[in-house]
Amino acid sequence: MLKSFDHFGWAIEDWVLLDNHYHIMADAPENAESLSSVINNFHKFSSIWIKKHIFQSDLIDKLWHNYWDTCITYERSYFARINYIWFNPVKHEYVSDAALWKFGSFYQRAKNWKNVEGIVEQYQYDDLNIRDDF
């Protein structure tokens, strides 16, 4: 994921990977039209790796089947979505504390709680309408 975004000039700010979906907040380069290429690259190479190392089979046809994006234009929405990304493993009951989920950016950020405490408290994500019932 990190390599795919970097290869196309995108900067990932925050992310979380779960067993059946992921969320990413990224800054677009000057030409944001490359997003479909970024996602295609990420899906292609992560699928190859997962099939080889996890399932050890080529019988699985597709691991990733789609994506959708949203352009964030308001600061409040931006921080609420960051908070949503951080706490997605808690929402889906993978962990009771987001800081315990190692497959996301919050795992490292939570080690310096002072930098994230205000975002967690001030920008609630409960009112966001995000399709995430997987």
Number of C-alpha atoms within 10 A of each C-alpha: 17 11 12 19 21 12 12 17 18 21 15 16 11 18 20 22 18 14 8 8 14 15 20 18 19 14 14 17 13 9 10 12 10 16 17 13 13 20 17 16 18 17 20 15 13 16 18 16 13 13 18 12 10 10 11 12 12 10 8 10 9 12 15 15 6 9 12 7 10 6 10 12 8 8 10 15 15 15 18 21 23 24 22 22 24 25 23 23 23 16 15 13 11 14 14 13 13 20 20 16 22 13 15 24 19 24 17 14 15 16 11 11 13 10 11 14 11 10 15 18 10 12 18 17 19 11 7 11 7 10 7 11 6 7
